[in-house]
């Protein structure tokens, strides 16, 4: 199954997650720190002034319950506020602090990102606290942060500093951290092309009432070589999507048609970063693999396969630049460069809620375009081979990014109708 963090040493957990944060550009060589408190009350923490891009397990420091420091470096200069959080909130077992660019943007204008920007973020992040500025590394900073955590927050914006988040374990803390930064980016990018629209609490509640579509279980699951090969392809694309910032720990569904209308799909409630072959769920004759819960979007994938015999793979995800269009209801004109138009041609948008099962929206499952955006929720990309579908997703995200970044330079000048007709004749005839 997916990685069991309970069987992984705190040193290894911290090293893995700080590397992930650094490679995703969410902290700097010298910035950010992570800690875990174990069952003995000892705190494992990143060291001070050691390169976050090459941190090893042997670099992690242990501060014992009695204050003794074990390790070859000094503990992070921000250790006082980690300790203060654990003392204030015994339910929190891991803390992440970093300076991700979008959340720093909010901290320096002294605002809190509204997590109602996308469907699941409010549930993942919870309410967000705000800590007034105090000197980094000081006991006063620990005090103001601990006060916010005492109020019940698990995520806090630090004034002119960054953010700090807690979790029941390090995976939980990272999911919250990653999702909050995603919300901040989506709001920032959306603000460059329009006005972000936010979901109501009622709309979000309706989203969560859409429990994962529980299909009946199959008696016996057979794993043929070609089925196992598809599982491996799905896991590789999910991992790649996470590394590229096209998917987050807590959101993203990938499926592949296996045989006829049977398919393989990612599960619910499993971190996308750590997904393994055994986590993938087989759907056969309308039944699910025994003991596994497929994505809540399984019904959409099933209906797309039923109605579109040429579609053999589907990616449903949230990527920040595409979602900038989704949260502002702005038209994404892919006439940016020839490749974008050839691959995508048009990306329609449907209203939030049309993806709920009881609505059974034909725009999603029948009028199946290569890419489609669901307002304040996700983008669905379809194709034949899974790598091809992933390429379409990347092209769509790059197109969206180019338009968002170009917004400050002037109005977009798209490829004109004559040029499009030339492309149609050469590449699509």
N, C-alpha and C positions, 0 to 999 in steps of 0.2 A: 504494500500500500504506500501512500505518500509518506514523506519523511516524518517519523515520530520524534518530535523534539524532546520528549521525555527521556529518550535513550541517547540523546546527544549532549555532550558536555557543554556547560555554559560558555567555555572558551571558544568552542567550535561554532556554537550558535551565534555568538557575538561577531566572530570573524567573518562568518558567511554573510550576515546581514549588513555589516558596515561596508563590506566589499560591494554588495549589491547597491547600497545607497550611493556610494562613491561613483561606481560605474554608470549609474543612471543620472549623474550630474546633480545630485541632491545634497551634496556636501563637498567641502574642499579638502585638500591634503591635511590641513591642520584643524579643520572645524568639525564639530559634532562629536557626540559621545553616546555610548550605549551601556546599559548595565542590566544585570539580572540578580535578583536576590534568591538564594537557594533555601532549602528547607531548614538549614541550620542558622539562617539569619546572616550568613556571609554574603557579601556583595561582590560580584564579578564585574569589572568595569574596564573600559578602554583606557589606555595609558595617555599621559600628557605628552604632547609634542612628538608623536610618532606618526609617520606617514600612513594615512588612512587607505592609500592605494596599494600598500604592500604589507598590511598588518597580518601577523601570524598568531596562531593560538598561543604560542609561548610568550607573546607580548602582553596578553591580557593579565590584569592585576586582580588579586583577591584581597579585599579589605575584610578582615575577620570581624565577627560580631563585637569582639573586645577592642577593635581599632587597630590591631596588628595588620601591617601591610605585607603581603607575600607577592613577590614578583621582582623582575629586574628593572622596572621603570617606576616612575611616580604615577599615581592614579590621576585621572582627568582632573583638571582644575575646577571643573563643574561638579565634582563628586558631592560637595555639600548639598546641592539641591536634589540630587538623586536620593541621598540618605534621608533628606527631609520629606520627600514624597513617600518613601516606604514607611516612615514613621507615622505619617498622616493617614495613609491608606494601606492597611494590611492586605487588602484584596489585590493590590497591584504588585506584580512579580517581575515586571520588566519596564524599563524606561528608555525612550529614544529622544535625544536632543540633536537638532541639526539646523542648518541655515539654508533650506531649499529656496531657490530664487523667488518663486511665486508667493510663498508664505512670508518671506522677508518683505516683499512688496507690500503686503497687507500690514505687516508689523511697523513699517516705517511711515505709513499713512494712518496708522492707529485704527485699523478696522479689522473686523472678524469676517472671514468668508462665510457666506450663506450656503449651507450644505443642502438646501432644498433645490439646488441647481440641477441635480440628477437624482434619479429614483431611489437608489439604495444608500446614498452617502450619509444621510441623516442617521440611519440605523447603524451604519458602520462607525461613524465618528462620534455620535452622541452630541450633546450640547458642548459648545466651545467656550472656554474661559479666557480671561485676559489678565496678564500680570504686568504691572507697572515696572518701568525700568529701574534696575538696581545694578550695581557694579558686578560684572561677571566674576564668578568664583567666590562671591561674598556670602556670608551667612544671611544677610538681608535679602539677597536674591532667593535663597532657599526658603526664607520665610514667606515671601510674597507668592512664590509658586506653590508652596505647600498649602497656603490659605485657599488658593483656587481649587486645588485637588480636594481639600476638605469639603468644598461645596458640592462635590460629586462629579466634577469634570474629569475626563480622561484625556482631554486635549486642551492645550493652553497656548494662545498666542503670546509671545514674550515681546513687549514693547521695544522697538528698535533693536531687535536681537534675533528672533527666529521663532522656533516652536519647540514644545516639549510634549510628549505623549506617553501614556502608560497603557499597560495591557495585562491581561491575566497570564500571558506568557509573551515571549518575544515575537512570535508569529502574529498574535493579536495586536500588539503594539505597532508592528510594521504595517499591517493592513490599514490601521487607522492613520498612520503617518502618510502612507502612499496615497490613500483616498483623499485626505485633506489637501495635500499638495495638488492632486488632480483637480479637485474642485476649484482651488485658487487659480490654477492655470486656465481652466475652462472659462472662468469668469473674466480673467484678464484678456484672453484671446477674443472672447465674444465681445468684450467692450470695444475692441478695435474695429469691429465690423458692424456693430449694432448695439442694441440694448438687451442684456440678458433677461430672460423671463424665468421666474421661479415657480416651482410646483407648490401647490397648497398642501397643508398637512393631510387633508382628506385624500388628495390624489396619491400621496405617498402611502397612506394607510391602505388604500385600494391596491396599490402595487404589492404590498406585503401580504394582503389577503389572497393573492394569487399564489397559493402554495404550489410547490413543485408538483407537476402533473404526475400523480402516482399511477403508473400503469400496473396492471397485474404482473406478477412475477412469472417467469418461465420456469419450468421444472428443471431443465438441464441446459447448460450453456456449453456449446462446442466451440473450440478455438482452433480454426484452421490456420495454416501458415499465412495465407493472404489476409486473414482477419488480424492476426498478430502484427503483421507488417503495417497495417493501417493504424493500429494503436500506437505504434512507434512513430509514425508520421505525425499523428495528432499531438503527441507529447512534445516532439521536436518543435512543431509550429507554435504551440502554446508557450514553451520556454522562450523561443525567439521573439514572440510577440511581447512578452514581459520585458525582455532585455531591450527591445526597441521602443518601449514606452507606449505600445499599442494595446496593452492589456494590463490590468492590475490584479493583485492577489485575489480580490474578492469579486471580480466581474470579468466575464469573457466565456463564450461558449463556442466550441469547435466540433464539427461533426463531419463524417465521411460516409457516403453510401457504401454499403458492403455488398449486398446482393439483392436484386430487385428493389423493393422499397425498405429493406432492412438496413440499419445503419449503426454506426458507433458514435457516441457523443460523450462529452466531458460531464463529470458529475456536479452536483451542487455541494456547497460547504467544504470544498477542498481547495487549499491555496494553489492558484495557478502556477506559481513559481516552482512548487515542489511536486507537481503532478507526475504520477508514474503509470506504466502500462496497466497495472492492476486496478487503478482508479477508473479507467475508461469503462463506460457502460454500453453493453450491447443491447440494441432494440431489435427484436425479431417478431414478426407477425403481431405487432401491437403490444408486445410484452417486453418487460425489462429484465435485465440480468439479475438473478436472485441476490438479495442482500445489498443492492446498490440503489442509490437515488440519483436519477439523471437530472440534468439541468431543468429549471422550471420552464425554459424555452423549448423543451423537447417537442411539444405539440406543433410549434411553428416550423421546426426543422422537418418533422414528419409530413406536414401538409405541403411544404415546398417540394420535398422529394416526390410526393404523390402526384403533384400537379405539374412538375417540370422534369421530365425524364433526362434532359441534358445537364441538369445540375447534379453534380456528384460530391460536392463539398460546400460547406457553409461556415462562415466565421461571423459571429455576432459579438460585438465588443464595443468598448468606449475608448476612443483616442482623442487627445485634447483639441486638436485643430478641427477635426470633423465635428466634434461636439460643440465647438464654438459656433458653428452654423446651426446645430441642432437646438442650442439653448437660446438663440436669437431669432429663430425662424427665418434665417437669411438664405437666399438661393445660392447654392454652390455651383457656379458656372465653371465647368471643367474644360472650357475652351482656352486653357492656359498654354499648353504645349501639345504638339501632335499626339504624343503617347497617351496623355491623359484622356483626350477625346476618343481615340481609337479604342482604348480599354473600357472606358466608362460611359461615354456618350451623354448620359444624363443621370443625375442622382436625385430622384424625387424624395419628398419628405411627407410623412404621415403624422397625424395628431397623436399626442400622448394618450395612451389608453387603448388605442386600436390594436395594440399587441397583447392585450389581455385575452385569455382564452375564450371567454364568453362572447367577445366581439367578432372573432374569426374573420379578421379583415382581409378582403380579397386583394387589396392593393399590395399586401405583403406576400400572400401565398400563391396568388394566381398571376397577377401582373408583375412577374418576378424580373426586376432589372438587376444588372450586375451589382449595383450598390444602392442602398436605400437608407435614409436616416429617419429614426423615430424620435420625435421631439423630446428633449430632456431625458433621453433614455439610452439610445445605442445606435450603432450602424450595423446593417446586415449586408454582407458581401457574399456572393455566390459565384461558383465556377465549376470547372471540370476537375482537374487535378488540384490537390490541396495547395501545392506550392504556387500554382497559378492564381488561386483565390487569394492567397497571402500577398502575392505581388499586386493584385488589384487593390487590396487594402492599403498597401504601402503607397501606391500611386495616388489613391484617393486622399490619403493623409498628407502627402507631399503637395498635392494640388491645393488642398485647403490651407496648408501652411504658407504656401507662396502668396495666396490671396490675402491672408491675414497680415503677413509681414509687409506686403506691398501696399496695404491700405494707407500707411503714413506717407507714401511717396506720391500717390495720386490715384485717379480712377483707373480701374483695370480696363485694358483694351484687349478684348478676346479675339481669337482667330475668327475671321469673318465667314459668311455663308459660302462664298466661293471657295475659300481654302478648305472648309469642312467638306464640301462636295468633292474636292480633289482627294481628300483623305478617304472618303467613302468609296470612291471608285477604285483607288489603288489598294486599299487594305481590307475593305469589307464586301466587295463585289464577289 
